[in-house]
Amino acid sequence: MATRKVATVFGGSGFIGRYLVKRLAQAGYVVRVAVRQPARALFLKPMGAVGQIVPLAASITEEAAVQRAVDGAEVVVNLVGILAEHRPGDFTRIQAEGAGRVARLAAAAGVPALLHLSAIGADPASPSRYATSKAAGEAAVRAAFPAAGILRPSIVFGAEDQFFNRFARMAELLPIMPVIAGETRFQPVYVGDVADAAMALLRRGGGGVFELGGPRVWRFRDILVYILKETQRRRFLVPIPMGVLRWQAAIAERLPGKPLTQDQLLLLQRDNVVSEGMPGLAELGITPNAVEQVVPDYLRRYQPGGRRKMVPA
């Protein structure tokens, strides 16, 4: 009987993870979904045959857990990342040290292929701790596993995203639409295209760094205008001075969920687009989906009466 190939996906129950897990299962892998809370990954099991998708307790901050998760795998993917720290030092523990740990132990286990999800903006010279920890993670991965593939997406969108959905909820609830760094440029990329890029890179069996962006570069202000149009909400766009935002962020960092942090403000002031000359979706054989092809379908719920419209008769 042939031995089934195994893929371990750290952070597989997250936004991007659910799309990649489905594709790996369709490609015939037994998928270990390595997460801190396996019960939250049970929804993935119907994406494969019986026993094909296996939630596994494995935090990337724990050496023994990571070692168990990568042992015997043919493919290891690290999708784990955070946008805000719950405790001081989380960026370093998770996005730098954790990434290096996965790569080092995958190499020691003889894993043939490693894929690491980073982000556009990863930069050791950035004022943002998020961005510097992402850069440190990339460096640790390359040092431990030189043949690793690294993907750097721009803002990722899709039905479960925390970007278009977040601002659509704000448009639904607030009498105005606050604008933060409205001239900052983004290149939103569809989550399905990111998952397809991961699969294409794994099929290549090679490494390299790829920056992933959609077919259009948007100013942040233009994204907000588009969201208002698709949600059929009439709201004034009100630019918020950066000094006020820093004060608000300092307070928000003490609140549950940290709706806005000072580190996120630093990120929002830098363009988030594919660098000139960097390989991306085209080099992986993928034609990107546009925002306009995908987003209207899931923003419909935020239209006046939209939630009632979506309830089956």
LUMROLO-718529 format. One line per field, with one value per residue (C-alpha): residue number from 1; chain; x, y, z. Coordinates in nm, 2 decimals. Example, Ala and Ser with C-alpha at 12.3 -4.5 7.8 and 13.67 -1.06 7.14 Angstrom:
BEGIN
pos: [1:2]
unit: [A:A]
u: [1.23:1.37]
v: [-0.45:-0.11]
w: [0.78:0.71]
END
This chain:
BEGIN
pos: [1:2:3:4:5:6:7:8:9:10:11:12:13:14:15:16:17:18:19:20:21:22:23:24:25:26:27:28:29:30:31:32:33:34:35:36:37:38:39:40:41:42:43:44:45:46:47:48:49:50:51:52:53:54:55:56:57:58:59:60:61:62:63:64:65:66:67:68:69:70:71:72:73:74:75:76:77:78:79:80:81:82:83:84:85:86:87:88:89:90:91:92:93:94:95:96:97:98:99:100:101:102:103:104:105:106:107:108:109:110:111:112:113:114:115:116:117:118:119:120:121:122:123:124:125:126:127:128:129:130:131:132:133:134:135:136:137:138:139:140:141:142:143:144:145:146:147:148:149:150:151:152:153:154:155:156:157:158:159:160:161:162:163:164:165:166:167:168:169:170:171:172:173:174:175:176:177:178:179:180:181:182:183:184:185:186:187:188:189:190:191:192:193:194:195:196:197:198:199:200:201:202:203:204:205:206:207:208:209:210:211:212:213:214:215:216:217:218:219:220:221:222:223:224:225:226:227:228:229:230:231:232:233:234:235:236:237:238:239:240:241:242:243:244:245:246:247:248:249:250:251:252:253:254:255:256:257:258:259:260:261:262:263:264:265:266:267:268:269:270:271:272:273:274:275:276:277:278:279:280:281:282:283:284:285:286:287:288:289:290:291:292:293:294:295:296:297:298:299:300:301:302:303:304:305:306:307:308:309:310:311:312:313]
unit: [A:A:A:A:A:A:A:A:A:A:A:A:A:A:A:A:A:A:A:A:A:A:A:A:A:A:A:A:A:A:A:A:A:A:A:A:A:A:A:A:A:A:A:A:A:A:A:A:A:A:A:A:A:A:A:A:A:A:A:A:A:A:A:A:A:A:A:A:A:A:A:A:A:A:A:A:A:A:A:A:A:A:A:A:A:A:A:A:A:A:A:A:A:A:A:A:A:A:A:A:A:A:A:A:A:A:A:A:A:A:A:A:A:A:A:A:A:A:A:A:A:A:A:A:A:A:A:A:A:A:A:A:A:A:A:A:A:A:A:A:A:A:A:A:A:A:A:A:A:A:A:A:A:A:A:A:A:A:A:A:A:A:A:A:A:A:A:A:A:A:A:A:A:A:A:A:A:A:A:A:A:A:A:A:A:A:A:A:A:A:A:A:A:A:A:A:A:A:A:A:A:A:A:A:A:A:A:A:A:A:A:A:A:A:A:A:A:A:A:A:A:A:A:A:A:A:A:A:A:A:A:A:A:A:A:A:A:A:A:A:A:A:A:A:A:A:A:A:A:A:A:A:A:A:A:A:A:A:A:A:A:A:A:A:A:A:A:A:A:A:A:A:A:A:A:A:A:A:A:A:A:A:A:A:A:A:A:A:A:A:A:A:A:A:A:A:A:A:A:A:A:A:A:A:A:A:A:A:A:A:A:A:A]
u: [0.00:0.14:0.22:0.01:0.20:0.17:0.15:0.17:0.01:0.08:-0.20:-0.42:-0.75:-0.70:-0.83:-0.57:-0.52:-0.87:-0.82:-0.48:-0.59:-0.87:-0.63:-0.38:-0.65:-0.77:-0.41:-0.42:-0.22:-0.31:-0.31:-0.20:-0.35:-0.11:-0.29:-0.30:-0.66:-0.75:-1.12:-1.13:-1.00:-1.27:-1.47:-1.20:-1.25:-1.53:-1.29:-1.12:-1.20:-1.25:-0.92:-0.75:-0.76:-0.62:-0.62:-0.31:-0.22:0.11:0.21:0.51:0.65:0.69:0.99:0.86:0.52:0.67:0.90:0.61:0.41:0.68:0.81:0.74:0.59:0.67:0.55:0.55:0.37:0.39:0.10:0.11:0.11:-0.04:-0.13:-0.11:0.06:-0.13:0.19:0.50:0.74:0.48:0.59:0.94:0.82:0.58:0.69:1.06:1.16:0.86:0.92:1.29:1.19:0.96:1.23:1.50:1.31:1.17:1.52:1.64:1.35:1.45:1.13:1.17:0.97:0.90:0.67:0.67:0.40:0.55:0.41:0.49:0.66:0.88:1.18:1.45:1.47:1.10:0.97:0.70:0.77:0.54:0.74:1.08:0.96:0.84:1.18:1.36:1.14:1.23:1.60:1.57:1.38:1.64:1.93:1.77:1.61:1.78:1.55:1.23:0.97:0.85:0.53:0.47:0.11:-0.04:-0.38:-0.56:-0.93:-1.21:-1.54:-1.39:-1.14:-1.08:-1.03:-1.32:-1.56:-1.42:-1.47:-1.81:-1.92:-1.80:-2.00:-2.30:-2.27:-2.10:-2.25:-1.92:-1.63:-1.30:-1.00:-0.66:-0.36:-0.59:-0.31:-0.14:-0.15:-0.25:-0.26:-0.53:-0.49:-0.76:-0.72:-0.78:-0.50:-0.27:-0.36:-0.31:0.03:0.13:0.03:0.21:0.53:0.51:0.46:0.78:0.97:1.19:1.23:1.25:1.06:0.74:0.53:0.16:-0.07:-0.39:-0.43:-0.50:-0.33:-0.57:-0.54:-0.69:-0.93:-1.05:-1.11:-1.33:-1.53:-1.57:-1.69:-1.95:-2.07:-2.11:-2.28:-2.51:-2.42:-2.39:-2.12:-1.89:-1.52:-1.35:-0.97:-0.84:-0.52:-0.23:-0.18:-0.54:-0.50:-0.18:-0.37:-0.66:-0.43:-0.25:-0.59:-0.71:-0.40:-0.54:-0.88:-0.98:-0.91:-0.69:-0.90:-0.61:-0.25:0.03:0.23:-0.06:-0.06:0.30:0.21:-0.07:0.16:0.37:0.26:0.18:0.23:0.45:0.80:0.92:1.10:0.98:0.84:0.47:0.15:0.23:0.56:0.36:0.11:-0.18:-0.41:-0.53:-0.89:-0.99:-1.16:-1.46:-1.50:-1.52:-1.60:-1.95:-2.09:-1.99:-2.04:-2.41:-2.49:-2.40:-2.65:-2.96:-3.17:-2.89:-2.88:-3.26:-3.21:-2.96:-3.20:-3.34:-3.72]
v: [0.00:0.34:0.58:0.89:1.22:1.45:1.83:2.02:2.37:2.59:2.83:2.63:2.73:3.10:3.31:3.20:2.86:2.73:2.80:2.63:2.33:2.26:2.27:2.05:1.79:1.81:1.74:1.42:1.52:1.42:1.76:1.82:2.15:2.26:2.51:2.61:2.51:2.21:2.23:2.55:2.37:2.10:2.29:2.20:1.83:1.81:1.96:1.62:1.25:1.08:1.11:1.32:1.65:1.62:1.91:1.89:2.09:2.26:2.62:2.74:2.88:2.52:2.32:1.97:2.04:2.18:1.88:1.64:1.83:1.83:1.48:1.27:1.56:1.61:1.97:2.22:2.56:2.84:3.08:3.20:3.58:3.85:4.21:4.32:4.19:4.05:4.06:4.26:4.06:3.86:3.99:3.85:3.53:3.44:3.61:3.59:3.31:3.10:3.12:3.03:2.73:2.59:2.62:2.48:2.18:2.11:2.11:1.87:1.64:1.62:1.79:1.83:2.16:2.46:2.75:3.06:3.34:3.68:4.02:4.31:4.56:4.32:4.54:4.53:4.92:4.98:5.18:4.91:4.62:4.41:4.48:4.42:4.10:3.98:4.06:3.88:3.58:3.57:3.59:3.31:3.09:3.15:3.07:2.74:2.63:2.81:2.64:2.77:2.95:3.29:3.46:3.83:3.93:4.28:4.32:3.99:4.00:3.74:3.66:3.61:3.90:4.16:4.44:4.51:4.36:4.58:4.90:4.79:4.74:5.08:5.23:5.04:5.17:5.51:5.84:5.93:5.73:5.82:5.83:5.72:5.79:5.82:5.85:5.53:5.28:4.91:4.63:4.40:4.03:3.76:3.49:3.22:3.35:3.35:2.98:2.90:3.08:2.86:2.54:2.65:2.72:2.38:2.21:2.38:2.24:2.55:2.85:3.22:3.53:3.63:3.94:3.90:4.18:4.21:4.37:4.72:4.96:5.15:5.46:5.39:5.67:5.52:5.18:5.35:5.52:5.19:5.02:5.30:5.25:4.87:4.90:5.18:5.40:5.78:5.88:6.18:6.09:6.27:6.27:6.21:6.40:6.16:6.33:6.24:5.89:5.83:5.95:5.72:5.43:5.47:5.43:5.15:4.94:4.89:4.77:4.41:4.32:4.63:4.79:5.01:5.02:5.26:5.00:4.96:5.34:5.32:5.04:5.25:5.53:5.32:5.20:4.82:4.74:4.49:4.61:4.68:4.38:4.14:3.81:3.75:3.59:3.61:3.41:3.15:3.12:3.29:3.56:3.76:3.82:4.19:4.34:4.42:4.05:3.92:4.19:4.30:3.96:3.96:4.33:4.30:4.20:4.55:4.73:4.86:4.56:4.34:4.10:4.03:3.98:3.70:3.50:3.21:3.23]
w: [0.00:-0.10:0.19:0.17:0.16:0.46:0.47:0.80:0.80:1.10:1.14:0.91:1.07:0.99:0.70:0.44:0.60:0.53:0.16:0.15:0.35:0.11:-0.19:-0.02:0.06:-0.30:-0.41:-0.20:0.11:0.46:0.62:0.98:1.09:1.36:1.58:1.95:1.98:1.77:1.85:1.64:1.34:1.33:1.07:0.82:0.84:0.58:0.33:0.29:0.32:0.65:0.84:0.58:0.77:1.13:1.37:1.59:1.90:1.82:1.90:1.71:2.04:2.17:2.05:2.12:1.97:1.65:1.62:1.65:1.39:1.12:1.17:0.86:0.66:0.29:0.30:0.59:0.56:0.82:0.80:1.16:1.21:1.43:1.37:1.74:2.05:2.34:2.55:2.49:2.28:2.09:1.76:1.82:1.98:1.71:1.38:1.43:1.67:1.59:1.21:1.27:1.49:1.23:0.96:1.18:1.29:0.94:0.81:1.09:1.01:0.65:0.52:0.14:0.11:0.33:0.26:0.48:0.46:0.53:0.42:0.19:0.40:0.59:0.65:0.92:0.90:0.95:1.25:1.29:1.52:1.30:0.99:1.16:1.32:0.97:0.83:1.11:1.05:0.68:0.77:1.03:0.77:0.50:0.74:0.86:0.53:0.23:-0.02:0.15:-0.05:0.09:-0.01:0.07:0.01:0.02:0.20:0.15:0.08:0.07:0.23:0.58:0.57:0.84:0.60:0.37:0.62:0.90:0.72:0.58:0.94:1.03:0.74:0.87:1.23:1.21:1.08:0.92:0.76:0.93:0.70:0.82:0.59:0.29:0.03:0.14:-0.15:-0.13:-0.38:-0.25:-0.34:-0.33:-0.07:-0.33:-0.54:-0.24:-0.18:-0.55:-0.53:-0.24:-0.43:-0.74:-0.54:-0.37:-0.71:-0.83:-0.53:-0.53:-0.31:-0.38:-0.26:-0.43:-0.37:-0.43:-0.53:-0.72:-1.06:-0.93:-0.69:-0.47:-0.24:0.10:0.05:-0.28:-0.11:0.15:-0.13:-0.30:0.02:0.07:-0.29:-0.25:0.08:-0.04:0.25:0.23:0.47:0.47:0.46:0.75:0.76:1.11:1.21:1.29:1.63:1.73:1.60:1.81:2.12:2.03:1.96:2.30:2.47:2.23:2.31:2.66:2.54:2.47:2.10:2.06:1.77:1.67:1.78:1.74:1.55:1.30:1.25:1.15:0.89:0.75:0.67:0.43:0.08:0.06:-0.30:-0.50:-0.54:-0.89:-1.04:-0.78:-0.90:-0.81:-0.93:-1.30:-1.25:-1.07:-1.36:-1.18:-1.32:-1.02:-0.93:-0.90:-0.60:-0.82:-0.91:-0.55:-0.29:-0.39:-0.32:0.05:0.11:0.01:0.37:0.49:0.26:0.42:0.49:0.35:0.64:0.60:0.23:0.30:0.52:0.31:0.26]
END
